[in-house]
């Protein structure tokens, strides 16, 4: 079935309730003919970890918001939920929801894993916007997937703002790359779907030879490939990291403040 604004594929995106980055960055990266519809995941838990677990526990309910829309893939726009749920539970949920929905269910965490494996990257550095407890919790997730985390940079977040992660500026995110510039890495991953990362990646797609990617970039790349029926390609991923297909759209949206 063809949708007027999505003749090449429609993606259903699940976004945390107050996240202000997932939808804007996703739209920037979508190629002509591919579109998205969005559903918000809700939680009244007081702690970040509590909300992340809530989101994971409610995935089945969240997916039902799409009803019978002709989506070709479902993208989970949070990485933190994968850390707190753990790899076995994440894999079980992906398998169950893929079977139930009849389309690929893609988590941001597993999209990053797919991207790193596509580039044969083993030694990675991470730029984390998370509070310290979640930063510590994320390292075992990547290590259990077979990667060596050689560098961890924690971006100063903003606990005085409406959200400590979503209020981080892209310029602050980019500063984290400088601290990994002297390391010999296969790739750098900017974590958190709520931290703006497209501008830093467009400006610096490589740092000391290591390709720079983010959870949002990997999630969009994997979801777009899924709805178009493309197999993962290292050449195509490198081009995507360089901003081919989306860089001009990002520049067109940029404004001087």
ZAKENU-368361 format. One line per field, with one value per residue: x, y, z of N, C-alpha, C in turn. Coordinates in Angstrom, 3 decimals. Atoms other than C-alpha are relative to their C-alpha. Example, Ala and Ser with C-alpha at 12.3 -4.5 7.8 and 13.67 -1.06 7.14 Angstrom:
n_X = 0.890	-0.820
n_Y = -1.190	-1.190
n_Z = 0.000	-0.060
ca_X = 12.300	13.670
ca_Y = -4.500	-1.060
ca_Z = 7.800	7.140
c_X = 0.900	-0.770
c_Y = 1.200	1.090
c_Z = 0.000	0.730
% end
This chain:
n_X = 0.846	-0.783	0.439	-0.299	-1.275	-0.993	0.074	-1.135	-0.054	0.483	-0.625	0.654	-1.049	0.385	-0.836	0.267	1.019	-0.464	-1.149	0.182	-1.012	0.233	0.780	-0.691	-1.149	0.495	0.525	-1.134	-0.715	0.852	-0.108	1.295	0.818	0.082	0.558	0.193	1.036	-0.626	0.795	-0.739	0.019	0.315	-0.319	0.053	-1.053	-0.800	-1.406	-0.262	-0.040	1.367	0.741	-0.512	0.591	1.414	0.123	-0.239	1.119	1.229	-0.224	1.133	1.056	-0.440	0.091	1.410	0.422	-0.061	1.194	-0.202	-0.780	-0.858	-1.418	-0.900	-0.961	0.229	-1.278	0.061	-0.873	-0.702	-1.072	-0.117	0.862	-0.724	-0.988	0.606	0.705	-0.988	-0.021	0.952	1.382	0.144	0.115	1.304	1.028	-0.120	0.544	1.442	0.705	-0.146	0.961	1.370	0.299	-0.232	-1.023	-1.158	-0.006	-1.409	-0.351	-1.154	-1.200	-0.374	-0.374	-1.419	-0.739	-0.019	-0.890	-1.386	-0.367	-0.086	-1.298	-1.025	-0.598	-0.102	-0.442	0.844	0.090	1.380	0.282	1.242	0.687	0.771	-0.536	-1.054	0.450	0.390	-1.232	-0.650	0.828	-0.012	-1.255	0.141	0.865	-0.828	-1.008	0.648	0.219	-1.271	-0.834	-0.881	0.221	-1.308	0.107	1.333	0.074	1.326	0.360	0.695	1.410	0.628	1.057	0.833	0.915	1.184	-0.509	-1.460	-0.594	0.636	-0.359	-1.401	-0.168	-0.845	-1.388	-0.545	-0.192	-1.189	-1.205	-0.380	-0.829	-1.392	-0.671	-0.313	-0.765	-1.348	0.090	0.081	1.313	0.642	1.209	0.465	1.462	0.619	1.142	1.189	0.817	0.454	-1.071	-0.143	-1.296	-0.199	-0.928	-1.378	-0.413	-0.177	-1.232	-1.161	0.408	-1.100	-0.911	-1.227	0.232	1.118	1.317	0.823	1.421	0.816	1.148	1.033	-0.441	0.064	1.400	0.589	-0.630	0.518	1.437	0.165	-0.360	1.014	1.234	-0.308	-0.452	-1.431	-0.920	-1.007	-1.177	-0.991	-0.154	1.186	-0.025	-1.002	0.587	1.032	-0.718	-0.498	1.118	0.566	1.440	0.674	-0.771	0.583	1.249	-0.347	-0.452	1.163	0.799	-0.783	0.303	-0.900	0.714
n_Y = -1.196	-1.219	-1.168	-1.180	-0.624	1.042	1.058	0.917	0.609	-0.745	0.482	-0.339	-0.354	-0.089	-1.051	-0.328	-1.036	-1.387	-0.084	-1.060	0.182	1.148	-0.319	-0.911	0.611	1.037	-0.639	-0.494	1.102	0.796	-0.339	-0.214	1.194	0.731	-0.867	0.638	-0.402	0.083	0.275	-0.334	0.938	-0.776	0.552	-0.976	0.315	-1.166	0.127	0.294	1.452	0.489	-0.303	0.850	1.329	-0.135	-0.006	1.352	0.846	-0.393	-0.028	0.575	-1.018	-1.122	0.393	0.040	-1.331	-0.078	0.703	0.686	-0.814	0.901	-0.234	1.045	0.268	-0.741	-0.441	-0.381	-1.152	-0.146	0.980	0.305	1.123	1.239	0.228	0.415	1.267	1.044	0.561	1.097	-0.492	-0.817	0.896	0.665	-0.982	-0.257	1.162	0.095	-1.111	0.178	1.034	-0.474	-1.110	0.422	-0.867	-0.065	-0.872	-0.380	-0.857	-0.854	0.725	1.018	-0.698	-0.344	1.264	0.336	-0.932	0.308	1.262	-0.253	-0.636	0.840	-0.777	0.734	-0.904	-1.180	-1.020	-0.464	-1.314	0.261	-1.131	0.528	-0.100	0.998	1.397	0.587	0.137	1.237	1.143	0.207	0.611	1.457	0.317	0.034	1.053	1.302	0.168	0.343	-1.169	-0.476	-1.426	-0.521	-1.373	-0.454	-1.425	-0.342	-1.394	-0.612	-0.208	-1.188	0.383	-1.157	-0.233	0.864	1.374	-0.120	0.429	-0.627	-1.417	-0.142	-0.621	0.746	-0.437	0.722	1.386	0.071	-0.115	1.332	0.663	-0.431	0.793	1.321	-0.213	0.567	1.444	0.827	0.629	0.406	-0.809	-0.778	0.002	-1.022	0.725	-0.730	-0.524	-1.345	-0.973	-0.353	0.496	-0.067	-1.080	0.441	1.038	-0.626	-0.783	0.868	1.393	0.833	-0.586	0.804	1.157	0.834	-0.535	-0.442	0.300	-0.208	0.910	-0.436	0.249	1.445	0.419	-0.439	0.784	1.368	-0.018	-0.329	1.218	1.034	-0.240	0.051	1.344	-0.017	0.680	-0.919	-0.180	-0.885	-1.189	-0.843	-0.555	-1.077	-1.141	-0.555	-0.710	-1.252	-0.908	0.126	0.204	-0.754	-1.157	-1.246	-0.252	-0.512	-1.386	-0.830	-0.175	-0.699	-1.420	-0.735	-0.448
n_Z = 0.000	0.101	-0.748	0.819	-0.338	-0.286	1.011	-0.132	-1.322	-1.160	-1.231	-1.255	-0.960	-1.409	-0.567	-1.398	-0.119	0.054	0.907	0.999	1.040	0.878	1.200	0.909	0.664	0.909	1.209	0.788	0.652	0.877	1.419	0.649	0.173	-1.267	-1.033	-1.298	-0.944	-1.315	-1.195	-1.216	-1.125	-1.192	-1.316	-1.085	-0.970	-0.326	0.381	1.408	0.174	-0.146	1.227	1.076	-0.179	0.341	1.459	0.497	-0.430	0.697	1.446	0.726	-0.005	0.834	1.406	0.399	0.434	1.464	0.473	1.277	0.944	0.781	-0.282	0.466	-1.077	-1.238	-0.555	-1.413	-0.131	-1.276	-0.187	-1.416	-0.364	0.304	-1.053	-1.267	0.209	0.225	1.349	0.250	0.031	1.209	1.154	-0.070	0.357	1.439	0.715	-0.222	0.631	1.448	0.400	-0.193	0.908	1.374	0.596	-0.895	-1.171	-0.074	-1.131	0.255	-0.413	0.980	1.232	-0.158	0.123	1.423	0.689	-0.366	0.649	1.440	0.233	-0.638	-1.088	-1.262	-1.067	0.128	-1.032	-0.121	-0.565	-0.734	-0.620	-1.124	-1.356	-0.230	-0.149	1.277	0.788	-0.453	0.398	1.450	0.463	0.142	1.145	1.213	-0.150	0.179	1.436	0.618	0.277	-1.057	-0.232	-0.385	-0.472	-0.408	-0.298	-0.520	0.214	-1.135	0.323	-0.576	-0.945	-0.322	1.111	0.010	0.051	-0.012	1.269	1.160	0.035	0.406	1.315	0.929	-0.168	-1.152	0.420	0.856	-0.822	-0.462	1.007	-0.155	-1.028	0.551	1.230	-0.098	-0.187	1.205	-0.095	1.252	0.161	-1.145	-0.069	-0.846	-0.554	-0.402	1.094	-0.338	0.186	1.413	0.482	1.453	0.348	-0.245	0.948	1.311	-0.052	-0.259	0.202	-0.491	-0.979	0.035	0.866	-0.462	0.352	-1.122	0.183	-1.199	-0.096	0.932	1.371	0.257	0.011	1.265	1.075	-0.021	0.279	1.423	0.739	-0.234	0.760	1.436	0.332	0.305	-0.901	-0.536	0.847	-0.606	0.843	-0.169	-1.353	-0.004	0.703	-0.876	-1.059	0.584	0.219	1.337	-0.034	-1.059	-0.447	0.498	-0.728	-1.325	0.160	0.322	-1.219	-1.012	-0.147	-0.881	-1.196
ca_X = 0.000	1.392	1.134	1.072	4.071	5.865	5.888	9.258	8.510	6.870	8.673	6.881	9.033	8.697	9.992	10.401	7.799	9.933	12.589	13.009	15.638	14.430	11.791	13.738	16.897	14.951	13.154	16.455	17.907	14.884	15.362	12.621	9.782	10.366	8.370	7.643	4.797	5.585	4.219	5.250	6.175	4.883	6.037	5.400	8.456	10.664	14.075	15.614	16.308	12.728	11.324	13.589	12.375	8.794	9.305	10.651	7.847	5.245	6.616	3.696	1.230	3.299	3.420	-0.366	-0.592	0.286	-2.825	-3.065	-0.874	1.191	4.565	7.537	9.669	9.432	12.282	12.781	14.186	15.882	19.193	19.100	16.227	18.473	21.142	18.782	16.805	19.911	20.845	18.832	15.624	16.215	16.723	13.599	11.545	12.875	12.024	8.546	7.593	8.993	6.880	3.760	4.012	5.207	7.909	11.440	11.550	14.821	16.254	18.735	21.203	21.102	21.249	24.589	25.761	24.801	26.641	29.810	29.790	29.179	32.360	34.245	34.868	36.067	37.835	35.424	35.224	31.933	30.686	28.008	25.418	24.097	24.402	27.267	25.227	23.814	27.200	28.657	25.737	26.172	29.785	28.997	26.279	28.803	31.415	28.952	28.309	32.004	33.410	36.312	35.475	38.823	37.596	34.637	33.888	31.026	29.412	28.354	24.576	22.088	20.223	18.880	17.000	13.751	15.798	19.524	20.151	17.639	18.864	22.481	23.621	25.218	28.348	28.809	28.351	31.083	33.564	33.476	35.071	38.211	38.969	39.094	41.237	44.521	43.271	43.604	39.980	37.952	34.882	33.409	29.799	27.906	25.314	21.792	18.954	18.197	21.600	21.814	24.549	23.980	25.800	28.923	28.951	28.505	31.371	33.621	32.621	36.018	38.223	41.809	40.613	37.786	34.275	31.912	28.365	25.511	22.554	20.175	22.276	22.511	18.808	17.798	20.281	19.080	15.397	15.699	17.505	14.821	11.842	13.648	14.803	18.513	21.271	23.792	26.731	29.945	30.298	26.726	27.172	30.377	28.526	25.656	28.100	29.548	26.086	25.335	21.596	20.921	23.686	22.083	18.751	20.439	22.151	18.849	17.236	20.060	19.358	21.526	20.501
ca_Y = 0.000	3.410	6.437	9.854	11.217	7.881	6.024	4.478	3.581	4.696	4.370	4.227	5.971	5.529	8.586	9.263	11.704	14.872	14.115	17.147	15.682	12.365	13.735	16.766	14.739	11.849	14.190	15.763	12.351	10.916	10.743	11.849	9.359	8.056	9.482	8.784	8.808	9.221	7.865	9.099	6.739	7.896	7.399	9.136	7.649	10.179	8.787	8.536	4.825	4.262	5.984	3.996	0.723	1.939	2.632	-0.865	-2.480	-0.632	-1.292	-3.454	-0.738	1.960	0.040	-0.281	3.490	2.893	0.686	-0.376	2.345	0.740	1.123	-0.797	-0.643	0.462	2.482	2.733	6.201	5.574	3.893	4.060	1.587	-1.040	-0.545	-0.920	-3.798	-5.748	-7.546	-10.785	-8.924	-6.473	-9.292	-11.091	-7.918	-7.241	-10.776	-10.694	-7.257	-7.971	-11.115	-9.422	-6.293	-8.138	-5.517	-5.029	-3.613	-1.693	-0.371	2.485	0.285	-2.552	-0.056	1.159	-2.448	-3.081	0.038	-0.813	-4.368	-3.110	-1.032	-3.861	-1.502	-3.104	-0.398	2.428	5.661	6.954	10.458	10.230	12.849	10.658	11.190	9.172	6.091	5.585	6.239	3.454	1.182	1.696	0.490	-3.200	-3.111	-2.289	-4.653	-7.553	-6.932	-7.574	-4.043	-2.664	0.706	2.480	5.976	7.465	11.180	12.402	15.631	17.986	17.840	20.429	19.287	22.850	22.658	20.903	17.766	17.164	15.534	17.095	20.595	19.897	22.062	20.585	22.673	21.037	17.618	18.387	19.298	15.696	14.626	16.627	14.463	11.338	12.851	11.426	7.846	5.087	4.077	2.273	4.444	7.064	6.834	9.849	8.359	9.383	10.003	13.241	14.893	16.846	15.195	15.844	19.177	17.813	14.781	16.920	19.162	16.284	12.972	11.609	12.308	11.088	8.739	7.223	7.606	9.471	8.213	8.666	6.674	8.792	8.561	4.777	4.407	6.458	4.642	1.196	2.155	3.705	0.612	-1.595	0.105	0.257	-3.348	-2.489	-4.637	-2.885	-1.485	-0.012	2.338	3.578	4.038	6.049	8.254	8.705	9.682	12.322	13.807	12.629	12.934	14.934	17.496	20.146	19.701	20.236	23.403	24.681	24.230	25.912	29.369	32.011	32.772
ca_Z = 0.000	-0.996	1.300	-0.390	1.495	1.880	-1.452	-0.551	3.045	6.282	9.625	12.967	15.579	19.347	21.204	24.947	26.216	26.535	23.896	21.621	19.282	17.832	15.475	14.137	13.477	11.958	9.543	8.480	7.603	5.779	1.999	-0.411	-0.477	3.064	5.976	9.620	12.069	15.743	19.013	22.442	25.267	28.646	32.231	35.532	37.265	39.007	38.057	34.595	35.044	36.206	33.133	30.825	32.318	32.017	28.326	27.814	29.805	27.729	24.241	23.207	24.219	22.520	19.237	19.250	18.747	15.089	14.719	11.061	9.531	6.732	8.444	7.083	10.244	13.865	15.382	19.146	19.779	23.106	23.815	27.593	27.774	26.184	28.860	31.796	30.258	29.245	26.048	26.491	27.260	24.421	21.920	23.146	22.806	19.305	18.186	19.740	18.424	14.958	14.792	16.138	13.973	10.884	10.256	11.635	15.166	15.476	18.732	18.761	20.642	18.128	15.250	16.635	16.989	13.356	12.206	14.134	12.807	9.271	9.576	11.337	14.248	17.477	19.481	20.184	22.087	23.436	24.132	26.803	27.766	30.563	34.298	35.758	36.827	33.330	31.718	33.861	32.978	29.249	29.028	29.788	27.120	24.401	25.823	25.909	22.231	21.587	21.454	23.465	24.999	25.055	25.790	27.651	27.612	29.760	28.580	31.331	31.378	32.590	35.721	36.112	32.794	31.814	31.102	31.779	28.369	25.983	26.889	25.829	22.898	19.782	20.402	23.808	22.247	19.719	22.455	23.606	20.329	21.113	24.136	21.950	19.202	20.501	20.756	18.178	17.664	15.025	15.624	17.933	19.082	20.401	22.729	23.605	21.165	23.005	22.518	19.230	17.161	13.455	13.327	15.076	12.761	9.653	10.757	11.841	10.251	11.245	14.239	13.899	11.165	13.209	11.769	14.076	14.471	16.897	18.130	16.062	12.906	13.216	14.006	10.973	8.705	9.797	9.605	6.151	4.871	6.423	4.768	1.413	1.617	1.454	2.938	5.236	3.279	4.663	1.682	2.052	5.803	5.333	2.844	5.295	8.042	5.691	5.372	1.853	1.396	4.564	5.090	2.901	4.663	8.020	6.777	5.407	8.830	10.739	12.084	13.689	17.243
c_X = 0.884	-0.642	0.477	1.386	1.094	-0.064	1.125	0.143	-0.442	0.559	-0.841	1.061	-0.596	0.977	-0.331	-0.775	0.501	1.169	-0.290	0.919	-0.356	-0.720	0.715	1.183	-0.436	-0.481	1.125	0.637	-0.856	0.158	-1.382	-0.746	-0.108	-0.484	-0.131	-1.303	0.544	-1.015	0.871	-0.178	-0.107	0.426	-0.094	1.042	0.903	1.438	0.133	-0.017	-1.401	-0.829	0.455	-0.565	-1.490	-0.204	0.143	-1.166	-1.264	0.138	-1.198	-1.149	0.365	-0.149	-1.448	-0.524	0.011	-1.185	0.299	0.693	1.004	1.491	0.830	1.075	-0.409	1.358	-0.198	1.024	0.528	1.056	0.085	-0.848	0.681	1.022	-0.655	-0.762	0.976	-0.172	-0.994	-1.442	-0.249	-0.200	-1.350	-1.114	0.019	-0.621	-1.518	-0.760	0.116	-1.015	-1.431	-0.375	0.155	0.975	1.181	-0.220	1.461	0.223	1.209	1.295	0.454	0.314	1.466	0.864	0.117	0.967	1.466	0.464	0.132	1.341	1.155	0.745	-0.027	0.374	-0.754	0.215	-1.432	-0.044	-1.381	-0.603	-0.678	0.581	0.939	-0.519	-0.369	1.201	0.722	-0.778	0.095	1.246	-0.112	-0.873	0.834	1.045	-0.607	-0.360	1.314	0.909	0.872	-0.184	1.295	-0.055	-1.431	0.096	-1.417	-0.235	-0.711	-1.453	-0.576	-1.133	-0.932	-1.039	-1.169	0.380	1.516	0.668	-0.563	0.362	1.463	0.066	0.930	1.470	0.658	0.248	1.273	1.286	0.473	0.884	1.473	0.767	0.351	0.949	1.381	-0.002	-0.084	-1.271	-0.493	-1.244	-0.276	-1.517	-0.454	-1.337	-1.182	-0.783	-0.481	1.057	0.126	1.395	0.242	0.978	1.446	0.481	0.235	1.295	1.240	-0.407	1.081	0.820	1.201	-0.217	-1.178	-1.328	-0.810	-1.462	-0.734	-1.149	-1.086	0.414	-0.122	-1.439	-0.676	0.538	-0.592	-1.479	-0.281	0.344	-1.092	-1.244	0.250	0.513	1.460	0.774	1.026	1.245	0.949	0.160	-1.174	-0.024	1.022	-0.559	-1.050	0.647	0.527	-1.122	-0.600	-1.488	-0.724	0.729	-0.594	-1.309	0.285	0.434	-1.178	-0.849	0.725	-0.357	1.038	-0.811	0.635
c_Y = 1.249	1.121	1.235	0.571	-1.021	-1.119	-1.016	-0.580	0.932	-0.650	0.443	0.211	0.111	0.929	0.222	1.311	1.436	0.196	0.993	-0.156	-1.080	0.395	0.980	-0.646	-1.091	0.629	0.519	-1.123	-0.803	0.435	0.262	-1.321	-0.881	0.981	-0.769	0.455	-0.306	-0.314	0.283	-1.079	0.803	-0.728	1.108	-0.287	1.218	-0.060	-0.319	-1.496	-0.603	0.246	-0.895	-1.414	0.007	-0.054	-1.419	-0.920	0.252	-0.017	-0.522	1.004	1.163	-0.319	0.015	1.373	0.133	-0.703	-0.697	0.870	-0.901	0.277	-1.180	-0.351	0.830	0.305	0.459	1.099	0.251	-1.082	-0.447	-1.172	-1.334	-0.311	-0.568	-1.317	-1.155	-0.663	-1.140	0.483	0.855	-0.887	-0.715	0.948	0.293	-1.143	-0.057	1.094	-0.053	-1.017	0.516	1.080	-0.390	0.874	0.050	0.987	0.282	0.884	0.846	-0.720	-1.004	0.611	0.419	-1.246	-0.400	0.896	-0.306	-1.290	0.164	0.624	-0.806	0.752	-0.811	0.908	1.314	0.970	0.479	1.386	-0.097	1.280	-0.389	0.426	-1.183	-1.431	-0.656	-0.131	-1.283	-1.227	-0.290	-0.731	-1.520	-0.406	-0.118	-1.107	-1.385	-0.264	-0.238	1.162	0.328	1.503	0.590	1.424	0.367	1.478	0.312	1.497	0.534	0.248	1.127	-0.376	1.149	0.288	-0.990	-1.469	0.082	-0.360	0.790	1.471	0.233	0.596	-0.838	0.372	-0.705	-1.457	-0.143	0.069	-1.354	-0.734	0.348	-0.893	-1.408	0.087	-0.640	-1.516	-0.713	-0.841	-0.418	0.822	0.750	0.048	1.084	-0.566	0.922	0.546	1.416	1.067	0.330	-0.365	0.214	1.095	-0.382	-1.049	0.596	0.798	-0.882	-1.461	-1.004	0.792	-0.917	-1.296	-0.865	0.615	0.317	-0.291	0.282	-0.990	0.388	-0.250	-1.476	-0.486	0.399	-0.825	-1.402	-0.044	0.293	-1.211	-1.057	0.225	-0.045	-1.366	-0.086	-0.816	1.007	0.027	0.975	1.276	0.954	0.641	1.122	1.253	0.688	0.793	1.339	0.998	-0.072	-0.335	0.785	1.272	1.330	0.323	0.540	1.456	0.927	0.286	0.832	1.484	0.626	0.552	1.283
c_Z = 0.000	0.802	-0.754	0.276	0.295	-1.030	0.106	1.399	1.108	1.258	1.192	1.066	1.402	0.708	1.472	0.128	-0.163	-0.958	-1.119	-1.204	-1.010	-1.281	-0.927	-0.724	-0.971	-1.305	-0.880	-0.807	-0.973	-1.454	-0.594	-0.188	1.223	1.063	1.307	0.625	1.385	1.090	1.216	1.063	1.293	1.273	1.034	1.073	0.204	-0.474	-1.481	-0.245	0.101	-1.249	-1.147	0.100	-0.330	-1.511	-0.551	0.348	-0.823	-1.521	-0.785	-0.092	-0.911	-1.482	-0.478	-0.422	-1.526	-0.666	-1.334	-1.042	-0.722	0.184	-0.493	0.999	1.203	0.614	1.439	0.266	1.391	0.090	1.449	0.441	-0.264	1.086	1.251	-0.140	-0.151	-1.357	-0.198	-0.105	-1.244	-1.224	-0.021	-0.434	-1.494	-0.795	0.120	-0.737	-1.519	-0.507	0.077	-1.005	-1.465	-0.754	0.963	1.144	0.314	1.216	-0.364	0.365	-1.030	-1.358	0.055	-0.137	-1.464	-0.764	0.301	-0.663	-1.509	-0.362	0.583	1.100	1.291	1.172	-0.156	1.153	0.051	0.633	0.628	0.569	1.308	1.347	0.261	0.167	-1.326	-0.931	0.386	-0.454	-1.484	-0.473	-0.108	-1.182	-1.272	0.085	-0.218	-1.457	-0.750	-0.323	1.214	0.133	0.547	0.540	0.319	0.355	0.449	-0.169	1.237	-0.385	0.847	0.949	0.364	-1.077	0.034	-0.080	-0.107	-1.318	-1.171	-0.134	-0.372	-1.405	-0.867	0.162	1.178	-0.341	-0.818	0.811	0.503	-0.980	0.173	0.968	-0.470	-1.188	0.029	0.149	-1.340	0.081	-1.375	-0.283	1.297	-0.058	0.974	0.474	0.283	-1.177	0.279	-0.160	-1.485	-0.514	-1.487	-0.411	0.310	-0.991	-1.377	-0.049	0.124	-0.152	0.387	1.001	0.089	-0.788	0.383	-0.426	1.249	-0.324	1.300	0.001	-0.994	-1.441	-0.340	-0.067	-1.306	-1.161	-0.069	-0.371	-1.471	-0.860	0.127	-0.854	-1.505	-0.434	-0.369	1.031	0.527	-0.873	0.667	-0.814	0.181	1.384	0.100	-0.675	0.867	1.130	-0.511	-0.274	-1.379	0.112	1.077	0.428	-0.436	0.714	1.397	-0.096	-0.270	1.230	1.047	0.007	0.910	1.159	0.514
% end
